[in-house]
Amino acid sequence: MSDNHGFGVDIGGSGIKGGVVDMETGELVGDRFKVLTPHPATPGACAEAVREVVAHFGWTGPLGITVPAVVTGGTVRSAANIDAGWIGTNADELFSETLGAQVTVVNDADAAGLAEDRYGAGHDKDGVTLLLTLGTGIGSALLYRGTLVPNTELGHLEVDGKEAEHRAASSVKERKGWSYEKWAVHLSRVIREYEKLLWPDLIIVGGGISRKSDKWIPLLEVTTPVVPAKLLNTAGIVGAAMASLPAR
Ligand code: BGC
C-alpha cells in the first residue's frame, strides 16, 4: 500500500464494487472487484458483501463506502431506492466494526461529484458545478470550487406535481419505452427547475445512460453547459476514497 493510495467501495442496486485508487491521478490501481448486491440488501448483508470486496485486495487502511441515500454524520437517513432497514443505521460504525478499519460512508452522487470535480469533467472549472446521476433515481452533488454541499437530494424536488426522479430518471425512460427525444423533454423540464434555483455554471451528467450522451445531451433545452461524466463506472469508488481521506 503506498501513501498515495486510497480505497473506495460503491454500493449499487446490482453490484458492490471496490478498488484501490491512486489519489494523484484518480485512476484505479489494477482492476475493480465486484460482488452481486445481496437481496434483500439489508445493512448486515451489505456489510458482509463489502467485507468480501475489501478482503480481495487485503486492504487494511481507511476506506470510503457509498450508499444511495442521505448520510449525515455517518448515519443513513433515507431509503428511496434501498432496503428500509438502512434508515437510522450508523453506517460508519457498522462498516468500521465489520471491517476492523476506519470507514467513512458517503452518498453515492456526492462521491461521484467529488471525483468528477477533482479528476474528471469538472477539473479546472471555476464556479458552481452540479453533477446529476441518472439511473434508477436521480442523484445530485453540488460543488463550489471543490467544496461539496452534501445531501442535496435534488431527485426528490417536486416538478409540476411529480418528484424529479419519477419524471426523468433513466429508469423512467426504460419503463415507459420513451425515445431520447421524449425523455429529453422531461429531463430538460427538471434541469430548468434546478437552474432556476441554483444557477450552476456547469452540469455534469453521470449514470449508465451518460455513455450514450451524444444521443441526448444535444436535445436538452437548458441554458447551462451540460457535459458527460468522465470517470463513468469508477466515479463512486474514487469519490468514496476521497471522502475517507483528509482534504488535499
Ligand atoms: C436517493 C439519493 C441517491 C440517488 C441516486 C435517490 O433516490 O434519494 O440519495 O443519491 O437516488 O442513487
Residues whose N, C-alpha, C, O or C-beta is under 5 A from the ligand:
A	BS01	BGC	P68 A69 V70 A80 N81 D108 A109 G137 I138 G139 S140 G155
